[in-house]
Amino acid sequence: QVRLVESGGGLVQAGGSLRLSCAASGRTFSGYTMGWFRQAPGKEREFVAAIRWSGGSTYYTDSVKGRITISRDNAKNTVYLQMNSLKPEDAAVYYCAADPNSASRLPLMTYEYNYWGQGTQVTVSS
């Protein structure tokens, strides 16, 4: 069993930055693909970014490319989401997720992830 705990959310002005963290516990997650998703009020949970366990492969949804960076520190069992140039449309609850399965492509769908955190709120004021 893997437990994921997100932190780092908060209120930021448009154009500002936040770094989200997701700490994993329960077992090593070095073999897991990690992802970040977000869910705004009244909308479905959507994919933001994913990273291979090695850190050598990442993927981003188009709307965040160039502004958001996913990274991980396997020694600390932590995955990060550095968010720069934030926009009001980035406001949502952000969730990290873990996928223990190895596949040829990075998982982009919620059902492909086995473990989820409780989420952290990101609010962007205009």
N, C-alpha and C positions, 0 to 999 in steps of 0.2 A: 504494500500500500504506500502511496506517495501523498504527502500533504504539501499543498502549495499555499503560500501566504504572500499576497501582494502588499506593497507599501509605496509611498512616494507621491500619491495623488494629492490634489489640492486645487486651489484657485490661482489662476495665473492670467495676466493680461494677454490679449492677442499679440503675437510676436514673441512672447516669452518662451521659456523652456522649463521642462520638468524631466526628471529621470525616475522612472518606475523600476522597482526591484521586485523580484519574485524569488522567495527562498523556498527551497524544497527540503523536505525532511522525510524520514521513514525508511528510505533506502537510497542508494546512490542513483543519480539520474544521468550519469555520464553517457549512457547508451541511448538516452531518450532524445527525440526531437521535441523542442519547446516552441510554443507559439503564444502570441498575444492576440486577443480579440477585444472588441469593444461593443458596447450596446448603449445606444442613446434611447431616451424615453419614447415609447411607441414604435421602436424599430427593432428589427431582428439583430441578433448578435452577428457581427461581421468580422472577418479575418483582417488582421493588421499586418502581422509579420511572423516569420518562423525561422528557426535556426537549427541546423544539424547538431548532433552531440559534439562533433569535432569543432564546430564553429566555422568550418570552412565553406559552408553553403548557407545562404540566407535568401529569403524571398519576401517581398513587400507588396501590399496592395498599391495600386497606382496612385491613389490620392495622398499617400504619405511618402512616396519615394523622394529622396533628397532632403527630407526634413526629419525623418525618424530612423533610428539605427537600433537594431537588436544585437545584443552580444551576450556572452555567457562566461562564467567563471566556474568551471566544473569543480575546482578545488574547494570553492565556497558553496557549491550546490545552488548557485544563484544565476538567474537570467535577468537581463536589464533591457529597458526600453528607453533610450534617450530621445526625447521629443523636443525639437527646436522649431522656431517659427510657427508656434501653435496658432490655430485658427478657431473661431467659435464652433465651426463644424466638427472639430476634434473632440468636443466635450462629450463625455460618455463615462460609463463605468467600464474600466479596463480589467480584463481577466487574463491571467496566464493559464496555460494548459500544457499537459505533457502527453506525448505519444510514445509508448514504448516499442512500437513496431518499426521495423526497418523497411522502407519502401524506396523505389527509385526516384520518386518525386516528393517534395515536401508537402505535408498535409495542409490543406487549406480549409477544410470543412470541419464544423464543430463535432460531427459524429466520429471523426477520425482520432479524436483525442480522448484518452481514458480518464484523465485526472484534471480537475479544475480548482482554481482558487476561488475565494469569496468575492474578489473584485475590489478595485480601488477607484474612487470617484475623481474624475478630472473635469474641472470647470474652467472654461475660458471666457473671460469677459471681453466684450468688444469696445 
